[in-house]
């Protein structure tokens, strides 16, 4: 007798293989994606996740979630996963992405099992060997490969949606299998990941009602009369919900909810704004051309606006049609209600920071939009002859999945480069202030100050009242030595957001650069008082106090080290300014500050100091120094070698990232390396330019050199990026 593998098991294995291949195509290039946006506060610079010993603290201290105090929330299970990832790979992102892919694979598998065994109609088609396995596989693949669902995998902070959905689906399935304790534990974990999990008891009732025995319960009244049947499973979940809400009320500060949104956004405005947002999610699921890390989606402020009443009309029509189909197509009704109910905590009356987010509909698409699309495809294939219907359905499913996987791969590729990601954002949303500002931040981090200024000023033009723009302009002005402008922008940021610790920190930075140590210390102290967990502000305050306790000789030593050992003339100017603030006639500080300004590319600012140094040298009868100074004053005010290199770098960066001419950019970066063969930025940018010029083999030796330089500098982010590049094929 021959024993073969059952057909249902073969199909399941085939589905899992297809799922694995699809995810490999979609996300195989995602392991080098770094940390963006809220990731920097919640992961990269969050000291709480540095030790697994802090895990118990995550459940009692909501401020361990992020160093951005204003984003306080209760998500201890989420933070625990970040701590585990940090224990494995530190701030190198590969382990974070591995876990995300595992969770996404499990979530898709759960969708397959739930649809196959519990949701598809007619009921006779359900089960591992039933006809429902094919549409169940389609729904799971649509969910897994949808470009809309890529953000929870690529954007680490959006893991909250991914992890919560996986736990939510697992709890839902456990309850359907009458495993009450397991379902309760999974539900509790989902709650401790994200608050949207509170809707699970409602979905349990919805599923039970739609798929009820209509002979035993022909009417709603007869169904309600037998309420004791669901008392235990739903009651347990409801008790956990209440306990979770009590936990939030105890642990979260009173001001936490108000920090989630703009003050003028009322619950009614938010509710109206979500009507077009819900339809926009459905549109992005089907046609994802407008995916963005930060949408410029408007608020709806009046019911009279067409976007309000037209959207409401479409939503009501959709809902009515779905409810009317509940007897013939209960899975359509269930999927529609799943979409609306699971989105309700974030898309009804509780306002959040942004009207829409790409990661928000992840849970809604799992057993909602994915099931509806599978049903529509199933209905469409009824026009095919019965014997060819399954083949037609499978072919149509693969036809939809292949471009979805390719587009998701492309979207992951966009995420691999921060500049590419933010430029895509401003291209799709040209009035998006944060998009312009964050693109400017990337340009500034890469040394392209010209482009950074252009992007920051565009952001300020769009939103002059946005404090973060002024903070970043303050940093840029300080970097370029425009200290008064840096201070003006920092002060404006404080005026706009006096309640934000960050604004006081950046004010302290600007004041410190001007040598106003006492005022800088007060600003740092204010930042720490507002956010005791703000490690950068605490460290800056400590450094400043140590700095203030130093003698002039110690400060001069630090300045000389910065100027001649670390070759950082801008940092050196801060030290020499400090000495001159204490003693305006300090001979050495005057000479060295003039030198540092020359090397910073500011010879016009240095000239008055050279003239002052000449008078001092003559009065001291210091002939050697006087001769050196006279020789300098006899020269025109031309930039130093460092300034020349910086100018060439700016030209190269503009050619590479603005004009998109990598060949011309490579010429500029080579010029810098001819002057300084170990120039950090030029090495990185030349390798990038060669890659973009289609010369990866030539770039490889530079990437290998860059890896050694990044490791020596303990630059973990650059090290991770270079390793990811070297791991790829030329």
N, C-alpha and C positions, 0 to 999 in steps of 0.2 A: 504494500500500500504506500502511495506517495503522499507525503505531507508537504504542502506548499505554504507559503506565507499568505494569510488572508488578504483579500483584495483591499479591504479597508486599511489594513496596516501598510500595504504597499503604497496606497494613495497617500497616507500620512507621511511616510518616508519621502515620497516624491515631493510632496508639498514643502516639507522641511528643507529639502535640498534646494528647491527653487527659491525658497525664502532666503537661505544662506547665500546663494549666488546673487540674488537681487540686492541684498544688503552689502555684499562685497563690492558690487559695482557702484552702488550708491555712496558708500561711506569708506571705501578702501583708501581714499586720499585724505581722510579726516583726522588721522592720528596726530598730526603736527599742528592742528589748530590750537592757538593759544588762548589766553584768557582776555576777555573783553568786558567793557562796561562794568556791570555790578560784580563780575568775577574778580576784579582787582580788589574790591572791598571785602568780598565774602570768602575768597580763596587765596589769591596771591599774597595779600598783606594781612590776612586774618591770623593773629597769633593763637587763637583758640583751637584751630585745627592742627597745630603743630605737635600735639601730644594726644595719644589715645586715652590718657588718664583724664582728659577733660570731658569725656563722653557723658558721665553723669551730670556734669554742669550744663550740658546742652539742654537738658530737660527742665532745668530750673531757672536758667538765666537767658532770657531772650536776646540779650545784647551780645551773646557769643555768635549769633548768626552772621554778623558783619561788623566791620569797623565803622560803617556809615550808620551812626546812631539813629538817624531819622528813618532808616529802613528796618527798625526793630520788628521782630516777629517770632512766632513759635514754630520752628521747623527742625526739631532735634534729630529726627531720623535722617533728614537731608544732610545736616551738618556732620552727622556721624559718617555718612558715606564719603564726604569730602575728607574727613580726618583719616579714614582708611586709605583713600587714594594718596593722601600726602605721605602717609607712612610707607607706601610702596614706592612712589616716584617723586616725592617732593613737589616742586612746582613744574616738573616736566609733565606735559599734558597727556601722554600716551595712555597711562593707566586710567585716567578719567574717561577717555573716549572708549576704551575697552569695556568698562563697566556700563557705559551708556548703551553700547551696542548689544551687550548681553540683555539688559533690561528691555530694550526695544524688541529684540528677538522673542523674549518671553511674552511680552505684551501681545505681539502679533500671533503667537501660538495660542494664547488665551482667547483672542478674538475668534480664531479658527474653531476651537473646541466649543465655545459658547454658542456660536452661530450654528455649527453642525449639530449639536446635541440638544439645544434648548430654544433657539429662536426661529429657525427656518420653518416655513409653512408650505405645504401641509405637514402635520406631525409625523405622518407615515414615512416621510423622506428622511427623517433625522437618524442620527447614529453613525458610527464609524463606517458602516457598509451601505448607508443610505445615499440617495441622490443628493441630499443636502450638503454632502461633503464638497462638491464642486463649487457651488456659490459661497460656501463658507471659506474655502481656500481663496476665492476671488476677493471676498471682503477683507480677509487678512492681508493679502498682498497689496490691495489698494491702500490699506492703512499703513502698511510697513514702508511702501515705496513712495507715498505721496510727498512731493516736495514741500508742501505746507508743513509736514511733520518733521522737517529736517532741523528746525531751530532747537527743539529740545535735545537733540543729539549733539549739535555743533556748538551751541551756546551753553556753557556749563551751568550757569545760574538757572537756566530753564530746566535743569534736571528735576526740579521740583514737580513740574508737570509730568515728566516721563516716569519718575519713581512713584508718584501718587497714583497715576493711571494704572501702572502695572499692579500695584497693591490693591487698588480698587477693583480691577477686573478679577484678580485672584480671590478677593473676598466675595465678590458677586457669585463667582462659580462655586465657591465653598458653600455658600448659603443655599444655592440651588441644589447642591448635593446633600443638604441637610447636615452639614458639618458645622454646627453652630459655633463651637469654641474656636475652631480654626478661622472661621469667617470673622468672628469678633476680634481675634488677635490681628488679623490682616487689616481689618477696618481701623483698628486703633493705630497701627503703624502708618496707614494712609493719612489719617487725621494729623498725626504728628509729622507729616511731610508737607501737607498743604491743606488749607481749610476747605477746598472744594469737595473733599471727601464726605462732607456732611450730607450730601444728597443721596448716599447709598440706600438708606432705609426707604426713601421714596421710590427709587428704581426697583427695589425688591417688590414693593406693593404693586407698582405698575406692571411688572412682568407677570406677577401672579394673577392680577386681574385680567389682563389681556389674554392670557393663555389658560384661563379657568375652564373647568368643565361646565359648558353652557347648558347641559342637561340638568346638572345638579344646581347650578347657579344661573338661571335664565335672566335674572334682573339684577340691577345694582343693589337693590334692597336685600335680596336674598343673599347676595355675596357679603354685604356688610354684617348681616345677622350672624354669620359664622366667623366673626372677627377673632375669636380665640385661637383659631388655627395658625394665625401669623403672630400671635402675641409674643411668643418666645423669641423667634429670630429678629423680628423688627423691634421688639422691646429692648433686647440686648443692645442692638445698634443705636437705638434712640438714647438709651442711658449713657452709652459712650459719647454720643454727641453732646449731651448735656454736660457730662464731666469735662469734655474738651472745652466747651464754651466757658465753663467755670474757671478752668485753668487759664484761659486767655484773659478773663476778667481780673484774675488775681495777679498774673505775672506781667501783663502788658501795661505800660504807663497810660494814663488817661489821654495823653496827647497823640498816641500812636496812630489812631485812625485818621486824625486830621492831617497827618503828614503824608498820607497816601495820595492826596489829590490837591488840585488847586482849590483855594478857599471859595471861589465863586461857583464851583460846580456843585449844584444841588442834586439830591437823589433823583428828582424828576428830570433834570437835564441829562444826567447819566443814563437814566432809563430810556429816554428818547434817543440818545446817541447810540445806544446799543442795538436799536432796530436795524439801521443800515449796516452796523458792524456785523450782525449775525448773518446777513445776506452776503456781506463781503467775504466772510470766512467760507461760506459755501462756494462762492465764486473762485476763491483762491485754491480751494481743494480741487476744483475741476480745471481751472486755468491759472496756473501759479506764476504768471508773468510779473506780478507786482509784489512779490515777496520782498521784505525789507527788514533790516534789523531795527529800524525805528521809523514807523509810518507817520506821515503827516496827515492824519485822518481827523477831520473837523468834528467839533462838538455840534450837536443839534440842540438849539436853544429855544425853538418854538415848534409847536404842533402844526402850525400853518405852513412850515417849510415843506416843499415837495419831498425832500429826502426823508422827512418824518412820516407824513401820512401815506406816501406811496409804499415805503418800507413796511409800515404797519399793516397796510392792506395786503401786501404779498405774504407777510408772515401769518396773518389770520387766514388767508385763503389756503395756504399750505397746511396749517393746523387743522382746519375744518375738513379738508380732503383726506388727511391722514386719519382723523378720528372716524370719518364715515367708512373708511376701509378696514376698520378694526376687526370686523367679523371675517371678511374674506382674506385680508392680508394683515394679520396682527403684527408681523415683523416690520411692516412699513410704519404702522402706528408706534410701535415700540421704538424704532430707530429715530423717528421724528421727536418723540418725547425725550429720548436719551439725549439728543442734540440740545434741546432747549433746557432740560432740567440740569444736566451736568454743567452747563455754562451759566446757569442762573446765579450762583454765588458771586460771579465776577461780571455778569452781564445783565443785572437787574437794577438794584438800587444802591449797592455798595460801591461807591466811586473809587477808581484807582488812578494811577498816574497817567496812563495812556488809554485812549479809547479802544485801541486794538493792539494786540501783540500776536506775532505768528505762532508762539508756543501755546497760547491760551486755548485754541480749539483742539489740542491734541487728544484730550479725553473725549471730547464731543464727537470726534471723527472715528473713534475706535469702534463703537457699536452703533454709531449714528450715521454719518455721511457715508462711511464705507459700506454699510449694509444697504443703504438706499441705492448706492451706485450698483452694487451687485444685483439688487432686485430689478433695477431698470434694465440692466444688461440681460437678465433672465427673461424679462418681458419682451425685450427687443428680439430675442432669438426665437420667439414663438412663431415668427413668420417663416422659419426654416422648417423643412420636413422633419418629422419626429425622429427618424433614424439618424439625422445629421445634427440634431439640436445640441447635443453635448459637445460635439467637436466644434461647432460654431461658437458656443459659449466659451470654451477653453481658448479658441483662437482669438476671439475678441478680447478676452481678459489679458492674454499675453500681448496683444497689440496695444492695449492701454498701458500695461506695466512697463514695457521696454522703454518708451520715451520718458515715462515717469522716473525710472531708475537713472537714465542718462541725465535728465534735468536735475535730479537730486545730486548726482555726482558733480554737475556744473555748479550747483549752489554750494556744495561743500568746498569746491575749489575757490569760490569767492571768499569763503570764510577763512581760507588758509593765509590770506594776506589782509591785514587790517586796513591798509589804504584802499585796496580793491573793494573791500566791503563797504567802507564809508563813502567812497566815490560813487558806488552803486546806489547808496542811500540818497545822496543829494541829486543824483540823476533822476531817480524816480520821484523824489519829493524835494523839489528845488526850494521850497519854503520851509524846510525842516532845519530849525536852528541847531539842534543837537547834532544832526548829521554833519553840517558845515563845521561845527566846533570840533567834533571828534576827528574828522578828517584833518583839520588843522593841527590837532594834537599829534597825529601820526607824522605829519610833515615836520613838526618841530622836533619830535624824537629822532628823526632821521637827519636832522641838521639842515633841512630846507626851510630857513626862516622866512624867505620871501613868500613862498607858497603858504606857509603857516599864517603869516600876517594877513594875506589875502582872504584866507578861509575864516579866520577869526573876525575880521572886520565885516565880512559878509554876514556872519552869525550875529554880530552886534547890530548890524543894520536891520536884520529881521526881527530881533528881540532885544532892544536896548535895555530892557528890564530883567534880563536873564543873568543872574549873578555869576554863573559858571563861566560865561564868556569873559567877563571882566577879570575873573581869577586867572584864566589862561592868558589873557592879554598882559596881565601883570607879570606873569612868569616870562613871557616873550620879551617884554620891555626890559626886565631885569637882566635877562640873558644878553641882550644887545647893549646893555650899559645905560639905558635911559631910565635912571633910577627914579626921577621925579614922576615920569609917566607910569612907571611900575607902581609907585605908591598911590597915585591918583586912581588907577584902576582897582587896586586892592581896597581902597577906601570906598569906592563906589559899590564894590561887591558886598562889603559889610553893610552899607546903607540899604541895599536891596534885600539882603538876607541876614539880618543881625542874629537870627535864631539858628544859624548854621555854623557849626564849629569850623568847617573848612574855610569859610571866609576870614575868620579871625586868624587861622593858621597862615594863610597867604598874606594877610596884612603883616603878620610878624615877619615873614620872609622878606617882604619889601622893606620894612623898617630896618631889619638887621643888615641888609645890603647897604643901606645908607649910613650905617654906623650908629643908629639910634637904638642902642641896646636896651635901655630901660623900657622904652615904649614897645619894643619887640617882645621883651619878656612878658609884659602885661598882656599883649595879644595872644601869646602862646598859653599863658595862664588861663585866659578866658576860654580858649579852645578846649583845654583840658577840663575845665570846670563844666563845660557844656557836654563834653563827651569824654568821660574818664578812661574809656578804652581806646582813645585816639593815640596810638603809640608814636606816630610821627611827631605829633605836637609835644608829647612828653620828652621825647629824645631831643627835639630842637631846643626845648626849654632847658634841659640838662646841659646840653653843649654850650648854650649861651651863658649859663651860670658859671660853668667851668672856664669859659672864655673870659668872662668879666673878672674872674679871680686871678688872671694871669698878669704878669708884669709886661711892660712894654717890650722887654727883651724876648719874652716867650712868644708874644704875638708876632714880633718881627721874625723870629725863627720859623713860626708857622707860615708866614707870608713868603719867606725865602724858599722854604721847602716847596710850597705850591708853585712858585715861579720857576725855580731852577731844577727841582727834582721831578715834580709831577707835571711840569710844563703846562700849568693851568693858570695863565695870567689873570683871568677874570676872578678866580677864587683868591688869588694873591691880592688883588686890589681891595677886597673886603678887609683883609688884615691890615694893610697899610693905611687905609682910610680910618680904621679904628684907632691906630696909633696917633694919627694926625688929629683925630677928634680930641684925644686926650692932651696932645702936645703939638699944636700947629707948627711949631718950629723944629720938629724932629728932623734932623739932618738926613739920616739913613732912610726914613720912611718917605721923605719927599723924593729923594733920588730913585728909590725902588718903585714908588707909585708911578712916577713918570715912565720908568722902564716897562712896568706892567701894562700901562695904558698903550704905549707904543706897540707892545707885543699882542695887545688885544685888538689892534687895528684902529686905534683912536688917537692918532698923532696930534690932531688938533686939540684934544683935551689934555694931552701930555705937555704941549708947548709951554703953557703958563707955569707948570711945575718945573720944567727945565730952566726956565728963566729965574724962578725962585731958587732952584738949586744952585744956579750960577752965582747969584748974589751971596748965598750962604757959603759956598766954597771959597769965594774971594775974601769974605770976611774972616774965614778960618785960615786963610792963606794956604788952602789945600790946592796946590797948583795942578796936581795930577787929575783930580776930579774936575777942576775948572776947565782943563784942557779937553777932557772927555765931553763935558757938557757943551763947550763952545763948538766942538766938532759936530755934535748932534744938532745944535741950533743952526749951524751953517747949512745943514741939509734941508731940502724941502720936506714938508709933512707928508711923507709917503707911508704906506702901510707896511707893517712888519712882515716877516716871512710867514708867521702864523696867519696873519690877516690875508695875505696873498693866497695861501692854501685854502682858507675858508671861502674866499671869493670864487676860486676855481671849483670848489665843492658845490657851492650854491648854483653855479652855472650847470654843472653836471646833473644835479638833482632836478633842476628845472627841466632840462632836456629829457631826463628819464621819466619823470612822473607827471609833468605837465604837457610837454610836447610829444611824449611817447616816442622818442627817438633814441633807442638804446645804443645804436652805433656811435652817434655823436656824443652821447653821455660817456661812453667808454673812453673816448679820447680825453675828456676832461679828467676823469678819475686816474687815468694813466699819468697825466701831468702831475697830479698830486703825489702819486707814488714815486715818480722820478725825483721829487723833492724830499719825500719822506717815505721810505719803503715800508715802514711799519705803521702807516696811517690807518687807524682802526676803521673809520667810516669809509675811506676810499677803497679799502680792501673788500669790505662787504658790498659796497655799491657797484664796484667793477664786476664782481662775481655775478651780481644780480643782472647787470646790464648785458654781460656775455650770455647768460641764460636766455634773456629776452631777445638777444640777437640770433638765437639759434646756434650757439656755440657752447653747449654744455660741457663738452670734453675739455675745452680750454678753461672753462670756469672751475672745473673740479679742483685743480691745484690751488686756486684761490680760496675755495670753500674749505679745503683742508688746512690752509694757512689760517683762515678765519676761525676755524674751530679751536686751534691752539691758542689764538689770541683771546677768544671769548672765554675759554677755560681758565687762562691765566688771569683774566680780569674778573673772574667769578660772575660773568654775565650769563645767568642761567637761561633767560629767555632767548637770547641770541644763540646760545649753545644748543638749545633744543631745536630751534629753527634750522640751524646749520646741519645738525645731525639728521633731521628729517629730510633735508635736501640731499645729503650724501647717501642716505639710504635708498633714494630713488634711482631710477635708471637714467643714464645720460642720453 
